[in-house]
Amino acid sequence: MTSSTEYSGGKRPPRLSKSWPLIGHLQELRTRPIELFARVRAECGEIGEMNWAGTRVALLTGEEAQEAFYRASDQQLDQGAAYPFTKPIFGKGVVFDGTVEQRKAAMRNQSLRDKFMRGHAETIDAEVRAWIEGLGDEGEIDVLDFFAELTMYTSSACLVGKRFRAHLPAEAYQVFYTLEKGTDALAFVNANLPLPVFRERDRARARLVEMLTAMFEELDHDEGSPKELFEVLLTLRNESGEPRYTIDQITGMFISLMFAGHHTTSGTAAWTLIELLKSPHYMKRVNEEIDTIYADGREVSYQALREIPLLENGIKEALRLHPPLIVLMRKVVHDFHYKGHTVRAGDLVAVSPAVSNRMPECFPNPDLYDPDRYAAGREEDKQLFAWTPFGAGRHRCVGAAFAMMQLKAIFSTLLRSYEFELAQAPEHYRNDHSKMVVQLQQPCRLRYRRRAATIVAARAAGSVPAPVIDRPFFLQADLDLCQGHAVCIQEAPDLFEIDSETNRVVVRNMEPEVSERAFAEAAVRHCPTRALSIEELDT
């Protein structure tokens, strides 16, 4: 049975049953986290309290409750303070150990802006082509290892620099994977307990520092080459003339970039391919779509990537069923109130994308892999506070657009070159939920063989679609959702601009001419965070 307690400001959220002395629900979090979160929703409703070894965590579920979580300000719910156990991974003064202002500045990574992402697609294509040269005509791979190493190279080449990637040793992805295993839930008790998993984490991080130190020494000898991100960071000085960042801090920044650009992509790429292979009819449609798009010999460019709806829907559905993070948390700075319940300052509030993405009221037949749920007329991903594999609101993953572009670029090249099949029974592919960062459980083997040349007719497509509706309209921007990717400016430069102070979109004219309709629709359709919308005006 659940229970609740009255106190000043409102009722304490209902408490989840079956809490063990001292550890509460921590062991269940370590072994069956999704079942734990689902149990909170079933027993407690929209808000329920768990006990993680003395840390009170209120889980919010349902669109309305989750919207309250995602729209809360940093002053109300602090993202950084909820993740103190990540300090040994990222390092002191980096990411969640930094200030709110520092985290906001990190979100403004210029390499994630639209004009840079167009070049990233070409870089990724080149990396994939080079990578598959060593595959031969047929063979077998562990799909997790395959994509983990490949995306380490594609992400570092795009987000850090091509020279950095060229010096990155093959060992890096394995060391990084060991580091990810250090996100054991026991870190909520003490992130420095003398346990093997934490010792391995610390050794992996020390090894990354060694690798980067050696890399920068090599890079220093490359005279005349343009300086890349981490080389610039090494040259920065504080007011006393000393280096602003140590190698340890720069390593933490590299780790944070890889968490954003590598972890999400590697796991999602693996699951996308597995789910497509388990759904051969949809895989056939995706292959036909890719063959048709590239039949005229076009290169993998950002423009071409916009024209792969079936593949994108297949990726979205893999993300819905297998979100990279199964819980997102905030520390309550000031008492948080929701429908008569109050979570007190100092406690944690959380949402679970793994639970949200399978809510039957939002996703009919939620356990079924059904990419057509994102097709015109259904568009279930438009439920912004239910479809949340990347989070939502002001803290939606800033790298979400890059991750989707990277995945489409990878599969554009990979699926035109090879065909795959499952090497294990379908039920043997599952996630390892023993750590807070989720990955596929190994082994996860696939067989591959090179495809025969395919000739299909080219598809004629204009760069801007003709407007479907020819009447006055109103253009709106939800500034809580905007993250400044500037895709809208590329699509409709006459309608949008970026405010340099807030890094948010400014709509120049909320009631554009009807002749601008096609450009406005393109901006709305391609906005990575769904921050834009069109409202019809009465004539």
C-alpha positions in Angstrom: 0.0 0.0 0.0 1.1 3.6 -0.6 0.8 6.3 1.9 1.1 10.1 2.1 1.9 12.6 4.8 0.5 16.1 5.4 3.0 19.0 5.9 3.2 22.7 5.2 2.5 23.6 1.6 0.7 20.4 0.6 0.7 16.7 0.9 3.9 14.7 0.5 3.7 12.6 -2.7 2.4 9.1 -2.1 5.2 6.7 -1.1 5.9 3.6 -3.1 5.5 0.3 -1.3 8.2 -2.4 -0.8 10.9 -0.2 0.5 13.8 -2.0 2.1 15.4 -0.7 5.4 18.3 1.7 4.7 18.5 1.1 0.9 14.9 1.7 0.1 14.3 1.0 -3.6 17.9 1.3 -4.6 18.5 -2.4 -5.4 15.3 -2.4 -7.5 16.7 0.7 -9.3 19.9 -1.2 -10.0 18.3 -4.4 -11.3 14.8 -3.5 -12.7 14.6 0.3 -13.1 11.9 0.4 -15.7 9.7 -2.0 -13.8 10.3 0.2 -10.7 9.2 3.4 -12.5 6.2 1.6 -14.0 5.3 0.5 -10.5 5.3 4.1 -9.3 2.9 5.1 -12.0 0.6 2.1 -11.4 0.5 2.5 -7.6 0.8 6.2 -7.1 -0.5 7.9 -10.2 0.9 11.1 -11.7 3.3 11.6 -8.7 4.9 9.1 -6.4 7.9 9.0 -4.1 10.8 6.5 -4.2 13.6 6.1 -1.6 17.1 5.7 -3.1 19.1 4.9 0.0 17.8 7.9 1.9 17.4 10.2 -1.1 13.7 11.0 -1.7 12.9 11.0 -5.5 9.4 12.0 -6.7 8.6 10.5 -10.1 6.2 12.5 -12.3 4.4 10.6 -15.1 1.8 11.6 -17.6 1.9 14.4 -20.1 0.6 17.1 -17.7 2.9 16.2 -14.9 5.9 15.8 -17.2 5.2 19.2 -18.8 5.4 20.8 -15.3 8.8 19.1 -14.9 10.2 20.1 -18.2 8.9 23.7 -18.1 10.2 24.4 -14.6 13.0 27.0 -14.4 16.6 26.3 -13.4 15.9 28.4 -10.3 13.1 26.0 -9.3 14.6 22.7 -10.4 18.4 22.5 -10.7 19.6 20.0 -13.3 23.3 20.0 -12.2 22.7 19.4 -8.5 20.8 16.2 -9.3 23.9 14.5 -10.7 26.7 14.8 -8.2 27.7 11.2 -8.9 28.8 12.2 -12.4 31.7 14.4 -11.0 34.2 11.5 -11.0 33.3 10.9 -14.7 33.3 14.5 -16.1 35.6 16.0 -13.5 35.6 19.0 -11.2 34.1 22.2 -12.7 32.8 20.5 -15.8 29.2 20.0 -17.0 27.0 19.2 -13.9 29.7 20.5 -11.5 29.6 23.9 -13.3 27.2 26.8 -12.8 23.8 27.2 -14.6 25.4 29.9 -16.7 28.3 27.6 -17.7 25.9 24.9 -18.7 23.9 27.3 -20.8 27.0 28.5 -22.5 27.9 24.9 -23.4 24.5 24.5 -25.1 25.5 27.2 -27.5 28.1 24.9 -29.2 28.4 26.5 -32.7 29.1 23.1 -34.3 25.5 22.1 -33.6 24.1 25.0 -35.6 22.4 24.2 -38.9 25.0 25.8 -41.2 27.7 23.6 -39.6 25.6 20.4 -39.7 25.3 20.6 -43.4 29.1 20.0 -43.6 28.9 17.3 -40.8 26.8 15.1 -43.1 29.6 14.9 -45.6 32.2 14.3 -42.9 30.1 11.4 -41.5 29.7 9.9 -45.0 33.5 9.9 -45.5 34.1 8.3 -42.1 31.5 5.5 -42.8 33.0 4.9 -46.3 36.5 4.6 -44.8 35.2 2.4 -42.0 33.4 -0.2 -44.2 36.4 -0.6 -46.5 37.7 -3.2 -44.0 34.5 -5.2 -43.8 35.0 -7.3 -46.9 32.2 -9.0 -48.7 30.6 -10.8 -45.7 31.1 -11.6 -42.1 29.7 -11.1 -38.6 29.9 -8.2 -36.2 28.9 -7.4 -32.6 26.6 -4.5 -33.4 27.3 -2.6 -30.2 31.1 -2.7 -30.7 30.6 -1.9 -34.4 28.6 1.3 -33.9 30.4 2.3 -30.7 33.7 2.6 -32.5 32.2 4.1 -35.7 30.3 6.8 -33.9 33.3 7.6 -31.8 35.1 8.6 -35.0 32.1 10.4 -36.6 31.2 12.4 -33.5 34.8 13.4 -32.7 35.4 14.5 -36.3 32.3 16.7 -36.3 32.2 18.0 -32.8 35.9 18.3 -32.0 37.8 18.4 -35.3 39.2 16.2 -38.1 42.8 16.4 -36.9 41.7 15.4 -33.4 39.8 12.4 -34.8 42.9 11.4 -36.9 45.0 11.2 -33.7 42.3 9.4 -31.7 43.5 5.8 -30.9 41.2 2.8 -31.6 41.3 2.0 -27.9 39.3 5.2 -27.0 35.9 3.7 -27.6 36.6 0.7 -25.3 37.9 3.0 -22.6 34.9 5.2 -23.0 32.5 2.2 -22.7 34.3 1.2 -19.4 33.8 4.8 -18.2 30.0 4.6 -18.9 29.8 1.5 -16.7 30.8 3.8 -13.8 27.2 5.2 -13.7 26.1 2.5 -11.3 23.1 3.6 -9.1 25.3 2.9 -6.0 26.8 6.2 -6.8 23.7 7.7 -5.1 25.1 6.4 -1.8 28.7 7.3 -2.5 30.3 7.8 -5.9 33.7 6.9 -4.4 32.9 3.6 -2.7 35.8 1.1 -2.9 34.0 -1.1 -5.5 35.4 -2.7 -8.6 33.0 -0.8 -10.9 34.2 2.6 -9.6 37.9 1.5 -9.6 37.5 0.6 -13.3 35.7 4.0 -13.9 38.6 5.9 -12.4 41.2 3.9 -14.3 39.4 4.5 -17.5 39.2 8.2 -16.9 42.9 8.3 -16.0 43.6 6.5 -19.2 41.7 9.0 -21.2 43.7 11.8 -19.7 46.9 10.0 -20.7 45.6 9.6 -24.3 44.6 13.2 -24.7 47.9 14.4 -23.2 49.8 12.3 -25.8 47.5 13.5 -28.5 48.0 17.1 -27.8 51.8 16.7 -27.8 51.5 15.2 -31.3 49.1 17.9 -32.4 51.5 20.6 -31.3 54.0 19.4 -33.9 51.6 19.9 -36.7 52.6 23.5 -37.6 50.6 25.6 -39.9 47.3 23.7 -39.4 44.2 25.5 -38.2 43.7 25.1 -34.5 40.8 23.0 -33.4 38.6 23.3 -30.3 40.7 21.6 -27.7 43.9 23.2 -29.0 42.3 26.6 -28.5 41.2 25.6 -25.0 44.8 24.7 -24.2 46.1 28.1 -25.2 43.6 30.1 -23.1 45.0 31.9 -20.1 43.4 33.5 -17.0 44.2 37.0 -15.7 47.4 35.8 -14.0 48.7 34.2 -17.2 48.2 30.6 -16.2 46.3 28.1 -18.3 42.5 28.5 -17.9 41.9 24.7 -18.3 43.9 21.7 -17.3 44.2 18.6 -19.3 42.0 16.9 -16.7 39.2 19.6 -17.3 39.6 19.3 -21.1 39.3 15.6 -20.8 36.0 16.2 -19.0 34.8 18.4 -21.8 35.7 15.7 -24.3 33.8 13.1 -22.2 30.7 15.4 -22.1 30.8 15.9 -25.8 31.1 12.1 -26.4 28.2 11.4 -24.0 26.1 13.8 -26.1 27.3 12.9 -29.6 28.5 9.3 -29.2 26.5 7.4 -26.6 23.0 8.3 -28.0 24.0 7.6 -31.6 25.8 4.3 -31.0 23.0 2.7 -29.0 20.3 4.0 -31.2 22.0 2.9 -34.4 22.4 -0.6 -33.0 18.7 -0.8 -32.0 17.5 0.8 -35.2 19.2 -1.9 -37.3 18.0 -4.7 -35.0 14.4 -3.5 -35.0 14.4 -3.1 -38.8 15.7 -6.6 -39.2 13.0 -7.8 -36.9 10.5 -6.0 -39.1 11.6 -7.1 -42.7 8.6 -5.5 -44.4 9.5 -2.1 -43.1 13.2 -2.7 -43.7 12.3 -3.4 -47.4 10.6 0.0 -47.6 13.5 1.8 -46.0 16.0 0.2 -48.4 13.8 1.1 -51.4 13.5 4.7 -50.1 17.3 5.1 -49.8 18.0 3.4 -53.1 15.5 5.8 -54.8 16.9 8.9 -53.2 20.5 8.2 -54.1 19.8 6.7 -57.5 20.8 9.9 -59.3 24.3 9.7 -57.7 23.8 12.6 -55.3 26.1 12.9 -52.3 25.1 12.4 -48.7 24.4 16.0 -47.9 22.2 17.7 -45.3 19.6 18.5 -48.0 19.4 14.9 -49.0 19.0 13.8 -45.4 15.9 15.9 -45.1 14.3 13.6 -47.7 14.4 10.2 -45.9 11.1 10.1 -43.9 10.8 6.3 -43.7 14.3 5.9 -42.3 13.8 8.8 -39.9 10.5 7.2 -38.6 12.3 3.9 -38.1 15.0 5.7 -36.0 12.4 7.6 -34.0 10.6 4.3 -33.2 13.8 2.7 -32.0 14.4 5.8 -29.8 10.9 5.5 -28.4 11.3 1.9 -27.4 15.0 2.1 -26.3 15.7 5.7 -25.0 19.4 6.2 -24.2 18.5 7.5 -20.7 15.7 5.9 -18.7 15.5 8.6 -16.0 16.0 12.4 -16.0 16.4 14.2 -12.7 16.3 17.7 -11.1 17.1 18.8 -7.5 14.3 20.9 -5.9 15.7 24.3 -5.0 12.4 25.8 -3.9 9.4 23.6 -2.9 7.8 22.2 -6.0 4.0 21.9 -6.1 1.9 19.7 -8.3 -1.9 19.2 -7.8 -1.9 19.5 -4.0 1.4 17.6 -3.5 4.6 19.3 -2.6 8.1 18.0 -3.1 10.3 19.8 -0.6 13.5 21.6 -1.3 16.5 19.3 -1.2 14.6 16.3 -2.6 14.7 15.1 -6.2 12.1 15.1 -8.9 12.4 12.8 -11.9 10.7 11.7 -15.1 11.3 8.5 -17.0 11.4 8.6 -20.9 11.3 4.8 -20.8 7.8 4.9 -19.1 6.6 8.0 -20.9 7.4 6.6 -24.4 5.2 3.6 -23.7 2.2 5.3 -22.2 -0.8 3.5 -23.9 -3.0 6.6 -23.8 -0.4 8.4 -26.0 1.0 5.4 -28.0 -1.5 2.8 -29.0 -0.1 -0.7 -28.8 3.0 0.8 -27.1 5.3 -2.3 -27.1 5.0 -2.7 -30.9 7.7 -1.4 -33.2 5.5 0.7 -35.5 7.4 3.5 -37.4 4.2 4.5 -39.2 3.0 6.0 -36.0 5.0 9.1 -37.1 3.5 9.3 -40.6 1.2 12.1 -41.7 -2.2 11.8 -39.9 -0.7 10.1 -36.8 2.5 12.0 -36.0 2.6 10.7 -32.4 6.0 12.4 -31.8 4.2 15.7 -31.8 3.1 14.9 -28.2 6.0 17.0 -27.0 5.8 16.0 -23.3 5.0 12.3 -24.0 7.5 11.4 -26.8 10.6 12.2 -24.9 13.7 10.1 -25.9 15.7 13.3 -26.0 13.9 14.9 -23.0 11.7 18.0 -23.6 11.4 21.7 -23.0 14.3 24.0 -22.2 16.5 21.0 -21.3 15.8 18.9 -24.4 19.1 17.3 -25.5 20.9 20.1 -27.5 22.5 17.4 -29.6 19.2 15.8 -30.7 19.3 17.3 -34.2 22.9 16.3 -34.6 22.2 12.7 -33.4 19.3 12.3 -35.9 21.4 13.8 -38.8 24.3 11.5 -37.9 22.1 8.4 -37.8 20.6 9.2 -41.2 24.0 9.9 -42.7 25.4 6.6 -41.3 22.5 4.5 -42.6 22.4 6.3 -46.0 25.8 4.9 -46.7 25.7 1.6 -44.7 22.4 0.3 -46.1 23.4 1.1 -49.7 26.6 -1.0 -49.3 25.5 -4.0 -47.1 22.5 -6.1 -46.1 22.3 -7.6 -42.6 20.5 -10.4 -40.8 20.1 -11.4 -37.1 22.7 -13.9 -35.9 20.8 -14.6 -32.6 17.2 -15.3 -31.7 15.2 -12.0 -31.7 14.4 -12.2 -28.0 18.1 -12.4 -27.2 18.6 -8.7 -28.1 18.0 -6.7 -24.9 19.2 -3.7 -23.0 21.6 -3.8 -20.0 19.8 -1.7 -17.3 22.3 -2.3 -14.6 23.8 1.2 -15.1 22.2 4.6 -15.4 23.6 4.9 -18.9 21.9 2.2 -20.9 23.6 0.0 -23.5 22.8 -3.2 -25.4 23.6 -6.4 -23.6 26.4 -8.3 -25.2 26.7 -10.5 -27.2 24.5 -8.9 -29.9 25.7 -10.4 -33.2 24.6 -9.6 -36.8 25.7 -11.1 -40.1 26.4 -9.0 -43.1 27.1 -9.3 -46.8 27.8 -6.8 -49.5 24.8 -5.8 -51.6 24.6 -6.3 -55.4 24.3 -3.1 -57.4 20.8 -1.8 -57.4 19.4 0.4 -60.2 16.2 2.4 -59.5 14.6 5.4 -61.0 15.6 8.8 -59.5 13.0 10.7 -57.6 12.3 14.3 -58.7 12.0 16.6 -55.7 12.0 20.4 -55.4 13.9 22.1 -52.6 10.8 23.9 -51.3 7.3 22.3 -51.4 4.4 24.2 -52.7 2.0 25.5 -50.0 -0.9 23.2 -49.3 -3.1 25.9 -47.8 -3.4 29.3 -49.5 -4.8 31.5 -46.8 -3.6 33.9 -44.1 -1.7 32.3 -41.2 -0.1 33.1 -37.8 3.5 32.0 -37.0 4.3 31.1 -33.4 7.5 30.2 -31.5 7.5 28.5 -28.1 10.7 30.1 -26.6 10.8 27.4 -23.8 11.4 24.8 -26.5 13.8 26.8 -28.8 17.5 25.9 -28.4 18.9 28.2 -31.1 19.8 25.6 -33.7 18.9 28.2 -36.4 17.4 25.6 -38.8 14.4 28.0 -39.3 16.8 30.8 -40.5 18.2 28.5 -43.1 14.7 27.5 -44.3 13.1 31.0 -44.1 15.7 33.7 -43.6 13.1 36.5 -44.1 10.9 35.2 -41.3 13.3 34.5 -38.5 16.5 35.7 -36.8 18.4 34.7 -33.6 18.6 37.1 -30.6 22.3 37.1 -29.8 21.7 37.7 -26.0 19.1 34.9 -25.4 20.2 32.6 -28.2 16.5 32.1 -29.0 14.5 32.6 -32.2 12.9 35.9 -33.0 9.9 35.8 -35.4 10.3 38.9 -37.5 6.7 38.9 -38.7 4.1 36.7 -37.0 1.6 37.3 -39.9 3.7 36.7 -43.0 2.4 37.0 -46.6 0.7 34.0 -48.0 3.5 33.7 -50.5 5.8 32.9 -47.6 3.7 29.9 -46.5 5.9 27.2 -48.1 9.0 28.6 -46.4 7.2 28.9 -43.0 6.0 25.3 -43.3 9.5 24.1 -44.1 10.8 25.9 -41.0 8.1 24.4 -38.8 8.6 20.9 -40.2 12.4 20.9 -39.8 12.7 22.6 -36.4 14.6 20.0 -34.2 12.7 20.9 -31.0 9.2 21.4 -32.4 9.3 25.0 -31.1 7.4 26.5 -34.1 3.8 26.1 -35.2 1.3 27.6 -37.6 -2.1 28.7 -36.7 -4.7 29.4 -39.3 -6.3 32.9 -39.4 -10.0 33.4 -40.1 -10.6 35.1 -43.4 
